[in-house]
Amino acid sequence: MEYLGLIIAMGACMIALIGVVIALFIWNRSEARTDNRRVLDLITGINAEMKDFHGKLLVIEERYLKNREK
């Protein structure tokens, strides 16, 4: 019984540390999801731009071939 206060303090510190670790783990996962969404949006935008650019190149090539035939 002499060290009861010390044991309670150590137990409280352990519980607090576990709580902090769990909170940081959850926060880290939410930040990772946000980053992942941003990367996916960026990739989707790049793909759309590539398709648009390819379409423009096809139009330019068609015009060039039509003018070349004349």
Backbone hydrogen bonds in HBPLUS format (Angstrom, degrees):
<---DONOR---> <-ACCEPTOR-->    atom                        ^
c    i                          cat <-CA-CA->   ^        H-A-AA   ^      H-
h    n   atom  resd res      DA  || num        DHA   H-A  angle D-A-AA Bond
n    s   type  num  typ     dist DA aas  dist angle  dist       angle   num
A0007-ILE N   A0003-TYR O   2.93 MM   4  6.21 157.0  1.99 156.5 163.3     1
A0008-ILE N   A0004-LEU O   2.94 MM   4  6.16 160.4  1.98 152.4 157.6     2
A0009-ALA N   A0005-GLY O   2.95 MM   4  6.11 157.5  2.00 143.1 149.5     3
A0010-MET N   A0006-LEU O   2.91 MM   4  6.11 157.2  1.96 146.5 152.7     4
A0011-GLY N   A0007-ILE O   2.92 MM   4  6.09 156.8  1.98 146.8 153.3     5
A0012-ALA N   A0008-ILE O   2.89 MM   4  6.10 158.1  1.94 149.2 155.1     6
A0013-CYS N   A0009-ALA O   2.95 MM   4  6.15 154.5  2.02 145.1 152.1     7
A0014-MET N   A0010-MET O   2.96 MM   4  6.18 155.3  2.02 145.8 152.4     8
A0015-ILE N   A0011-GLY O   2.99 MM   4  6.23 161.2  2.02 150.2 154.9     9
A0016-ALA N   A0012-ALA O   2.90 MM   4  6.09 157.3  1.96 146.2 152.9    10
A0017-LEU N   A0013-CYS O   2.86 MM   4  6.05 160.3  1.90 150.0 155.3    11
A0018-ILE N   A0014-MET O   2.94 MM   4  6.14 161.4  1.98 150.2 155.2    12
A0019-GLY N   A0015-ILE O   2.94 MM   4  6.13 156.6  1.99 145.7 152.4    13
A0020-VAL N   A0016-ALA O   2.94 MM   4  6.20 154.2  2.00 149.1 155.8    14
A0021-VAL N   A0017-LEU O   2.94 MM   4  6.17 161.4  1.97 151.4 156.2    15
A0022-ILE N   A0018-ILE O   2.97 MM   4  6.18 162.1  2.01 150.7 155.3    16
A0023-ALA N   A0019-GLY O   2.95 MM   4  6.12 161.3  1.99 146.6 152.2    17
A0024-LEU N   A0020-VAL O   2.89 MM   4  6.08 163.0  1.92 153.0 157.3    18
A0025-PHE N   A0021-VAL O   2.92 MM   4  6.06 150.0  2.01 145.1 153.8    19
A0026-ILE N   A0022-ILE O   2.99 MM   4  6.25 162.3  2.03 153.1 156.7    20
A0027-TRP N   A0023-ALA O   2.96 MM   4  6.17 162.4  2.00 149.3 154.6    21
A0028-ASN N   A0024-LEU O   2.88 MM   4  5.97 158.3  1.93 144.6 150.5    22
A0029-ARG N   A0025-PHE O   3.05 MM   4  6.29 155.2  2.11 147.1 153.2    23
A0030-SER N   A0026-ILE O   3.09 MM   4  6.37 157.6  2.15 149.8 155.4    24
A0031-GLU N   A0027-TRP O   3.00 MM   4  6.28 157.1  2.05 151.3 157.5    25
A0032-ALA N   A0028-ASN O   2.93 MM   4  6.11 153.2  2.00 145.6 153.3    26
A0033-ARG N   A0029-ARG O   2.96 MM   4  6.21 153.5  2.04 146.9 153.5    27
A0034-THR N   A0030-SER O   3.05 MM   4  6.29 156.5  2.11 144.5 150.7    28
A0035-ASP N   A0031-GLU O   2.95 MM   4  6.20 162.0  1.98 150.4 155.0    29
A0036-ASN N   A0032-ALA O   2.89 MM   4  6.07 155.8  1.95 145.8 152.9    30
A0037-ARG N   A0033-ARG O   2.91 MM   4  6.19 155.7  1.97 149.7 155.6    31
A0038-ARG N   A0034-THR O   3.05 MM   4  6.34 157.7  2.10 149.1 155.0    32
A0039-VAL N   A0035-ASP O   2.96 MM   4  6.25 157.1  2.01 151.2 157.3    33
A0040-LEU N   A0036-ASN O   2.92 MM   4  6.16 161.6  1.96 150.7 155.9    34
A0041-ASP N   A0037-ARG O   2.90 MM   4  6.11 155.6  1.96 149.1 155.8    35
A0042-LEU N   A0038-ARG O   2.96 MM   4  6.15 153.7  2.03 144.1 151.5    36
A0043-ILE N   A0039-VAL O   2.89 MM   4  6.16 160.8  1.92 153.7 158.4    37
A0044-THR N   A0040-LEU O   2.91 MM   4  6.07 158.9  1.95 147.1 153.0    38
A0045-GLY N   A0041-ASP O   2.95 MM   4  6.13 156.6  2.01 146.0 152.1    39
A0046-ILE N   A0042-LEU O   2.93 MM   4  6.19 155.5  1.99 149.1 155.9    40
A0047-ASN N   A0043-ILE O   2.93 MM   4  6.16 160.2  1.97 150.7 155.8    41
A0048-ALA N   A0044-THR O   3.01 MM   4  6.25 156.1  2.07 146.6 153.0    42
A0049-GLU N   A0045-GLY O   2.98 MM   4  6.22 157.9  2.03 147.9 153.8    43
A0050-MET N   A0046-ILE O   2.90 MM   4  6.15 153.3  1.97 149.4 157.0    44
A0051-LYS N   A0047-ASN O   3.02 MM   4  6.27 159.4  2.07 149.6 154.2    45
A0052-ASP N   A0048-ALA O   2.97 MM   4  6.18 160.3  2.01 148.5 154.2    46
A0053-PHE N   A0049-GLU O   2.85 MM   4  5.99 161.0  1.89 148.9 154.1    47
A0054-HIS N   A0050-MET O   2.88 MM   4  6.03 156.3  1.94 146.2 153.0    48
A0055-GLY N   A0051-LYS O   2.95 MM   4  6.17 156.3  2.01 146.5 152.8    49
A0056-LYS N   A0052-ASP O   3.00 MM   4  6.30 155.2  2.07 147.4 154.0    50
A0057-LEU N   A0053-PHE O   2.92 MM   4  6.21 154.0  1.99 148.5 155.7    51
A0058-LEU N   A0054-HIS O   2.98 MM   4  6.27 152.3  2.06 148.2 155.5    52
A0059-VAL N   A0055-GLY O   3.09 MM   4  6.40 155.0  2.16 148.1 154.2    53
A0060-ILE N   A0056-LYS O   3.00 MM   4  6.26 161.5  2.03 150.7 155.5    54
A0061-GLU N   A0057-LEU O   2.88 MM   4  6.08 157.0  1.93 148.2 154.8    55
A0062-GLU N   A0058-LEU O   2.92 MM   4  6.14 156.9  1.98 147.7 153.6    56
A0063-ARG N   A0059-VAL O   3.02 MM   4  6.27 162.3  2.05 151.3 155.6    57
A0064-TYR N   A0060-ILE O   2.94 MM   4  6.14 158.1  1.99 147.3 153.7    58
A0065-LEU N   A0061-GLU O   2.90 MM   4  6.13 160.2  1.94 151.1 156.0    59
A0066-LYS N   A0062-GLU O   2.96 MM   4  6.15 155.8  2.02 149.9 156.4    60
A0067-ASN N   A0063-ARG O   2.93 MM   4  6.13 161.7  1.96 152.0 156.7    61
A0068-ARG N   A0064-TYR O   2.90 MM   4  6.02 142.0  2.05 142.7 153.8    62
A0069-GLU N   A0065-LEU O   3.09 MM   4  6.24 144.4  2.23 140.7 148.3    63
